[in-house]
């Protein structure tokens, strides 16, 4: 009974590690490799791992019985630090005699680690969106407007995380917010005689929402031979881009007369 419990725990720990990595933006081939190595390092046989963006399937010979387990993945974001910490844990798990309890406690610590504060995200989101302006020959005034618009866009967009919205509607709202804050900032400075380009100012907050990581991961998965996962990621990035454009277009049609 003890062996059976331990083998099931090994698979559960590997699945938890894979879940954490996948929900924080890791590539599917990396998750597959991590889960498989963690299970095989503890001498389980006939291990097969299949990962797609919305699920992890593990098949292994547990206590002489072929067993298949499905882990459903819902939601997620991007946190490279959590991916790195989970990767480091998996290497330690496979190369040392780390106990199952130690591995479980370490995964709990990783999954419960605090995220960046709203103030930190506000500041650096503004920086990220603002500096994109200079790639389009923007002025310092446009940088400041894009900084403010980007910071407020990301702050409002993050508040949608707890809502029951599908990713397409959520990104329509994101594009709407990017355009809204751009129009508001332009209209305010125009009242005091300062002129700035609306197109350039909107680019800043919009770039903070563009799915660059999803597109990059999709391409890397395709190159690695993960055709299903790669295609799914690329389609996700495409639909996010369409949703953002749709949201921007709606707000421009509504608010262009207020500039």
C-alpha positions in Angstrom: 0.0 0.0 0.0 2.9 2.3 0.8 4.4 1.8 -2.7 1.1 2.5 -4.3 0.7 5.7 -2.4 4.2 6.9 -3.1 3.9 6.2 -6.9 0.6 8.1 -7.1 2.2 11.0 -5.1 5.1 11.1 -7.6 2.7 11.5 -10.5 0.6 14.1 -8.6 3.7 16.1 -7.8 4.9 16.0 -11.4 1.4 17.1 -12.6 1.4 20.0 -10.1 4.7 21.1 -11.4 3.5 20.9 -14.9 0.3 22.8 -14.0 2.2 25.6 -12.4 4.6 26.0 -15.4 1.8 25.8 -18.0 -0.5 28.3 -16.3 2.5 30.8 -16.0 3.4 30.7 -19.7 5.8 27.9 -20.2 6.1 26.2 -23.6 4.2 22.8 -23.9 7.4 20.9 -24.9 9.1 22.2 -21.8 6.2 21.1 -19.6 6.2 17.6 -21.2 9.9 17.2 -20.7 9.7 18.4 -17.0 6.8 16.1 -16.1 8.3 13.1 -17.8 11.7 13.5 -16.2 10.3 13.9 -12.8 8.2 10.7 -13.0 10.9 8.6 -14.6 13.5 9.7 -12.1 11.6 7.8 -9.4 11.6 4.5 -11.5 8.1 4.5 -12.8 7.8 2.7 -16.1 6.0 3.2 -19.4 5.6 6.9 -18.8 3.9 8.9 -21.5 3.1 12.6 -21.2 1.0 14.7 -23.6 0.5 18.4 -23.1 -1.8 20.9 -24.8 -2.4 24.5 -23.6 -5.6 23.4 -21.8 -4.5 20.1 -20.3 -1.9 17.6 -19.2 -2.3 13.9 -19.8 0.0 11.4 -18.1 0.0 7.7 -18.6 2.2 5.5 -16.4 2.5 2.0 -15.0 1.5 2.5 -11.4 1.7 -0.6 -9.2 1.7 -2.8 -12.2 -1.5 -1.2 -13.5 -1.5 1.1 -16.6 -3.0 4.3 -15.3 -3.9 7.5 -17.2 -4.5 10.8 -15.4 -5.8 14.1 -16.9 -5.0 17.5 -15.4 -7.3 20.2 -16.7 -5.6 23.6 -17.1 -7.8 26.7 -16.8 -6.7 30.4 -17.1 -3.2 31.5 -16.6 -0.8 34.4 -17.3 2.9 35.1 -17.6 5.3 34.8 -14.8 8.8 33.8 -15.8 10.1 33.7 -12.3 7.7 31.0 -11.3 8.6 29.0 -14.3 12.3 29.3 -13.4 11.7 28.3 -9.8 9.6 25.3 -10.8 12.3 24.3 -13.4 14.9 24.5 -10.7 12.8 22.4 -8.3 12.3 19.7 -11.0 16.0 19.5 -11.6 16.6 19.1 -7.8 13.9 16.5 -7.6 15.4 14.4 -10.4 19.0 14.7 -9.4 18.8 14.3 -5.6 16.9 12.2 -3.1 14.4 15.0 -2.3 11.5 13.5 -0.4 8.0 13.8 -1.7 6.9 15.9 1.2 9.8 18.4 0.5 8.8 18.6 -3.1 5.1 19.2 -2.2 6.0 21.9 0.2 8.3 23.6 -2.3 5.5 23.5 -4.9 3.1 25.0 -2.4 5.6 27.8 -1.7 6.0 28.5 -5.4 2.3 28.5 -6.2 1.6 30.8 -3.2 4.4 33.2 -3.8 3.2 36.8 -3.9 2.8 38.6 -7.2 4.0 42.1 -7.9 2.0 44.8 -6.2 -0.4 47.0 -8.1 1.9 50.0 -7.6 4.9 48.0 -9.1 2.8 46.9 -12.1 1.4 50.4 -12.5 4.9 51.9 -12.7 6.6 49.3 -14.9 3.5 48.9 -17.2 3.8 52.7 -17.9 7.5 52.3 -18.6 6.9 49.4 -21.0 4.2 51.2 -22.9 5.8 54.6 -22.8 9.2 53.6 -24.2 7.6 51.9 -27.2 6.7 55.4 -28.4 10.3 56.2 -29.2 10.4 53.3 -31.7 7.8 55.3 -33.7 9.6 58.7 -33.4 7.4 59.9 -30.7 8.0 63.0 -28.6 8.6 63.3 -24.9 5.0 64.6 -24.5 3.7 61.5 -26.2 5.9 59.4 -24.0 4.3 60.9 -20.9 0.8 60.4 -22.3 1.5 56.8 -23.3 3.1 56.2 -19.9 -0.1 57.3 -18.1 -2.4 55.5 -20.6 -0.4 52.3 -20.3 -0.3 52.3 -16.6 -4.1 52.8 -16.2 -4.9 50.4 -19.0 -3.0 47.5 -17.3 -4.3 48.4 -13.9 -7.9 48.2 -15.2 -7.2 45.1 -17.3 -5.8 43.3 -14.3 -9.0 43.9 -12.4 -10.8 41.8 -15.0 -8.9 38.7 -13.9 -11.5 37.7 -11.3 -14.4 38.2 -13.7 -16.0 35.3 -15.5 -15.0 36.5 -19.0 -13.6 34.5 -21.9 -10.3 35.7 -23.2 -11.8 37.2 -26.4 -14.3 39.5 -24.6 -11.6 40.4 -22.0 -9.2 41.5 -24.8 -11.9 43.5 -26.5 -12.3 45.4 -23.2 -8.5 45.7 -23.1 -8.3 47.3 -26.6 -11.2 49.5 -25.6 -9.4 50.7 -22.5 -6.2 51.4 -24.4 -8.0 53.6 -26.8 -10.1 55.2 -24.1 -7.2 56.3 -22.0 -5.3 57.5 -25.1 -8.3 59.6 -26.2 -8.7 61.0 -22.7 -5.1 62.0 -22.4 -4.9 63.6 -25.8 -8.1 65.5 -25.2 -6.8 66.9 -21.9 -3.5 68.2 -23.3 -5.1 69.6 -26.4 -7.2 71.9 -24.2 -4.0 73.6 -23.1 -2.6 73.9 -26.6 -0.3 70.8 -26.6 -0.5 68.6 -29.7 0.2 64.9 -29.8 -0.5 62.0 -32.1 -3.4 59.9 -31.0 -2.1 56.9 -33.0 1.3 57.0 -31.4 -0.2 57.4 -27.9 -2.6 54.5 -28.3 0.3 52.2 -29.5 1.9 52.4 -26.0 -0.9 50.8 -23.9 -1.8 48.5 -26.8 1.7 47.0 -26.8 1.4 46.0 -23.2 -1.5 43.8 -24.2 -0.2 42.3 -27.4 0.3 38.5 -27.0 4.0 38.4 -27.8 4.7 35.5 -25.4 1.8 33.4 -26.7 3.0 33.9 -30.3 6.6 33.1 -29.4 5.6 30.0 -27.5 3.4 28.8 -30.4 6.3 29.2 -32.9 8.7 27.4 -30.6 6.3 24.6 -30.1 5.8 24.2 -33.8 9.6 24.1 -34.3 9.9 21.5 -31.6 7.3 19.3 -33.4 4.4 20.0 -31.1 2.0 20.8 -34.0 -1.3 20.7 -32.1 -0.1 22.9 -29.1 1.8 25.2 -31.4 -1.1 25.8 -33.7 -3.4 26.4 -30.7 -1.1 29.0 -29.2 -0.7 30.8 -32.5 -4.5 30.8 -33.0 -4.9 32.1 -29.5 -2.5 35.0 -30.2 -4.3 35.7 -33.5 -7.7 36.0 -31.8 -6.3 38.2 -29.0 -4.9 40.5 -31.6 -8.3 40.6 -33.4 -10.1 41.3 -30.1 -7.7 44.1 -29.3 -8.2 45.7 -32.7 -11.9 45.3 -32.3 -11.9 47.1 -28.9 -9.7 49.9 -30.2 -12.0 50.4 -33.3 -15.1 50.6 -31.1 -13.7 53.2 -28.9 -12.3 55.3 -31.8 -15.7 55.3 -33.4 -17.3 56.5 -30.1 -14.7 58.9 -28.9 -13.0 60.5 -32.0 -15.4 63.4 -31.8 -14.2 64.3 -28.3 -10.7 65.1 -29.3 
